[in-house]
Amino acid sequence: MTEPVRVKTLIIDDRDVSARETETILEAAQEAGLFIPTMCRLEGLSEVGACRLCLVEVKGINKLLPACMTRVEEGMEVHTRSERLDRYRRTILEFLFAEGNHICSVCVANGHCELQWMAQRLGMDHVRVPYVSPCRQIDASHERFLFDPNRRILCTRYVRVCDEIEGAHTWDVMGRGITSRVITDLNEPWGDSTTCTSCGKCVQVCPTGALAQKGKSFRPVLRSISWKGKSVVESVRHPEFLP
C-alpha cells in the first residue's frame, strides 16, 4: 500500500495555501499562482539554490530562506514580497550583471534573455557596484555550438541537464567564488570533448547568451518554457527544440 499523502496548510502573502509535505515553498507558491523570482531552477532538474533570488521571509526566523530548498511546514507564515526582499533581489541581479559582460545590445540573447527579463520584472534599471569586466576566452571549438563564459551566471542549469537528463556530464564547475569556471570534461576545449553528444540540451536551458548555436539566433519560445514552469524533459523532447 502506498503511504497517504500528508498535506500541510500554510500562509503565503496572507493567503491560505495547502501543499504536500514533500513540496517546497516555491512549489506551493507557484501552484497558488504566486510569483517568486528564480534563475537557477528549472522543473525536471534537481534543486541547487544557487541564484538566491527566491529568498523569502518566514515568520519567526530572522534570516531569509531560499524558497526552492525550504520544505513547507504546518502553520508556516511566508512573505514573498517586502521592501527588504526587493532590495536583496535587485542587489543580487546587480552583482550578476557586474560580474560578467552582460551588454544586452550586443548579446545574441537580447530580447529573449531571462536575466534581462528578470531585471525588468524586478525594477533593476542600473548597477551600483563596479563592473568586473572579465575577459574570459570564448570557446568556439565545437562544430555546432559556442560558449561565451563572460555571459554565464553560474546557474548550473546546463551542468545539471547534461548530467541528469542526457547522462553525459560533459559540463562541470571548477573553482570557488568569483574564480569559479564552467568547464567541459577535464578542462578541455568543448570541441575536444569525448563525452559531449551534441544534443543541444545545454543550449536550450541556458537562461542567458552564454551558450548559443552557431549561425542561429534565439527563438522566443525557448525562453518562455522556463518562465511558464514547464518541465525541461518536455522541452528537450519537443520536435521544435531538437537539432
C-alpha positions in Angstrom: 0.0 0.0 0.0 1.1 3.5 -0.8 1.6 5.8 2.1 -1.1 8.5 2.5 -0.1 12.0 1.3 0.2 14.4 4.2 -1.0 17.9 3.5 0.4 21.0 5.2 -1.5 24.3 5.5 0.5 27.5 5.5 0.0 31.2 4.8 1.8 32.8 1.9 1.3 36.5 1.4 -1.8 36.5 3.6 -3.3 33.6 1.6 -4.2 30.2 2.9 -2.3 27.6 0.9 -2.2 23.8 1.1 0.7 21.7 -0.1 2.1 18.2 0.2 4.7 17.9 2.9 7.3 17.0 0.3 6.8 20.3 -1.5 8.9 23.4 -1.2 7.6 26.9 -0.5 8.4 27.8 -4.1 6.3 24.9 -5.5 3.4 25.7 -3.1 3.5 29.4 -4.2 3.6 28.6 -7.9 0.6 26.2 -7.5 -1.2 29.1 -5.8 -0.4 31.4 -8.7 2.1 33.5 -6.7 5.3 34.7 -8.4 8.7 34.1 -6.7 11.7 35.0 -8.9 14.3 32.4 -9.7 17.1 31.9 -12.2 18.7 28.6 -11.4 15.5 26.5 -11.1 14.0 24.5 -13.9 11.3 21.9 -13.4 12.7 18.5 -14.2 16.1 19.2 -12.7 17.4 18.9 -9.2 17.3 22.0 -6.9 20.6 23.7 -6.0 19.5 27.1 -4.6 22.3 28.8 -6.5 20.9 32.2 -7.6 19.3 33.1 -4.2 16.6 35.2 -6.0 13.9 33.1 -4.4 14.7 34.2 -0.8 11.6 34.7 1.3 10.7 35.8 4.8 9.3 33.2 7.2 7.7 34.4 10.5 9.8 33.5 13.5 13.1 33.1 11.5 15.4 36.1 11.3 17.4 35.0 8.2 16.0 34.8 4.7 15.3 31.3 3.4 15.5 30.0 -0.2 12.0 29.1 -1.3 13.3 26.4 -3.7 15.1 24.5 -0.9 12.8 25.0 2.1 10.0 22.4 2.7 6.6 23.6 3.8 5.6 23.2 7.4 2.2 23.3 9.1 1.3 26.9 10.2 4.2 28.5 8.4 3.7 32.2 7.5 5.7 33.2 4.4 6.1 36.6 2.8 7.4 36.7 -0.8 7.4 40.5 -1.2 8.7 43.2 1.1 11.0 46.2 0.9 13.8 44.1 2.3 13.3 41.3 -0.2 13.0 43.7 -3.2 16.3 45.3 -2.1 18.0 41.9 -1.8 16.9 40.7 -5.1 17.8 43.8 -7.0 21.3 43.7 -5.4 21.7 40.1 -6.4 20.8 41.0 -10.0 23.3 43.9 -9.9 26.0 41.5 -8.8 25.2 39.2 -11.7 25.3 42.0 -14.2 28.5 43.4 -12.8 30.3 40.1 -12.5 30.0 39.3 -16.3 29.9 41.1 -19.6 26.1 41.4 -19.9 25.8 44.1 -22.5 22.3 43.5 -23.8 22.6 45.5 -27.1 25.3 43.2 -28.5 24.2 39.9 -27.0 22.8 37.1 -29.1 20.1 36.6 -26.5 18.9 40.2 -26.4 15.2 40.3 -26.1 15.0 36.6 -25.1 17.2 36.6 -22.1 15.9 35.6 -18.7 18.4 37.7 -16.8 17.3 40.7 -18.9 13.6 39.9 -18.3 14.1 39.4 -14.6 15.9 42.8 -14.2 12.9 44.4 -15.9 10.4 42.5 -13.8 12.1 43.4 -10.5 12.8 47.0 -11.4 16.6 46.9 -11.7 17.5 49.8 -14.0 21.1 50.4 -13.1 24.1 48.8 -11.4 25.6 50.5 -8.4 28.7 48.3 -7.9 31.9 48.4 -10.1 31.9 46.1 -13.1 34.4 43.3 -13.0 34.6 43.3 -16.9 36.1 39.9 -17.2 38.0 38.8 -20.4 37.3 35.1 -20.4 38.3 33.2 -23.5 35.3 32.2 -25.7 35.2 28.6 -26.7 34.1 28.2 -30.3 35.8 24.8 -30.8 32.6 22.9 -31.0 31.3 22.2 -34.5 27.7 23.4 -33.8 27.8 25.4 -30.6 29.6 28.3 -28.9 30.3 29.0 -25.3 30.9 32.6 -24.0 31.8 32.3 -20.3 31.7 36.1 -20.0 27.9 35.8 -20.1 27.4 32.9 -17.7 25.8 33.4 -14.3 26.7 30.0 -12.6 23.1 28.9 -12.5 24.4 25.4 -13.4 21.3 24.6 -15.4 23.3 23.2 -18.3 25.6 21.3 -15.9 22.6 19.6 -14.4 20.7 18.9 -17.7 23.8 17.4 -19.2 24.2 15.1 -16.2 20.7 14.3 -15.1 18.8 14.3 -18.4 21.4 13.5 -21.1 23.6 11.4 -18.8 26.8 12.7 -20.3 28.1 15.0 -17.5 30.2 17.0 -20.0 29.8 20.2 -18.1 31.1 21.0 -14.6 32.1 23.9 -12.3 35.8 24.3 -11.3 37.0 26.6 -8.5 35.0 28.6 -6.0 33.5 32.1 -5.6 34.4 34.7 -8.2 37.1 32.5 -9.6 34.7 29.7 -10.5 34.8 28.5 -14.1 32.4 26.3 -16.1 34.5 23.6 -17.9 33.9 20.7 -20.2 35.4 17.3 -19.3 38.8 17.8 -17.6 39.0 21.5 -18.5 39.4 20.8 -22.2 38.0 22.7 -25.2 34.4 21.8 -25.9 35.2 20.6 -29.4 37.7 18.1 -28.0 35.2 16.6 -25.5 34.8 12.9 -25.8 31.6 12.9 -23.7 29.5 15.5 -25.5 26.7 14.1 -27.5 25.9 17.4 -29.3 22.3 17.1 -28.2 21.9 20.8 -27.6 20.0 20.5 -24.3 22.6 22.7 -22.6 22.0 25.5 -25.1 18.2 25.2 -24.7 18.2 25.6 -20.9 20.8 28.4 -20.6 19.0 31.5 -19.3 21.4 34.0 -20.9 23.6 34.2 -24.1 26.4 32.1 -22.6 25.5 29.2 -24.9 24.4 29.6 -28.4 24.1 27.6 -31.7 26.4 28.9 -34.3 24.7 30.8 -37.2 21.3 30.9 -35.4 19.5 33.5 -33.3 17.4 32.7 -30.2 13.8 31.9 -30.6 11.4 33.4 -28.0 9.6 30.2 -27.4 12.7 28.6 -25.9 12.9 31.2 -23.2 9.2 31.1 -22.4 9.4 27.5 -21.3 11.1 28.0 -18.0 9.1 31.2 -17.3 5.9 29.1 -17.5 7.3 26.4 -15.4 7.2 23.6 -17.9 9.4 20.6 -17.4 12.8 20.5 -19.1 12.1 17.0 -20.1 9.2 18.2 -22.2 11.3 20.9 -23.8 14.1 18.7 -24.9 11.8 16.1 -26.4 9.7 18.6 -28.3 10.5 18.3 -32.0 10.8 22.1 -32.4 13.7 22.1 -30.0 15.7 19.2 -31.3 18.8 19.8 -33.5 
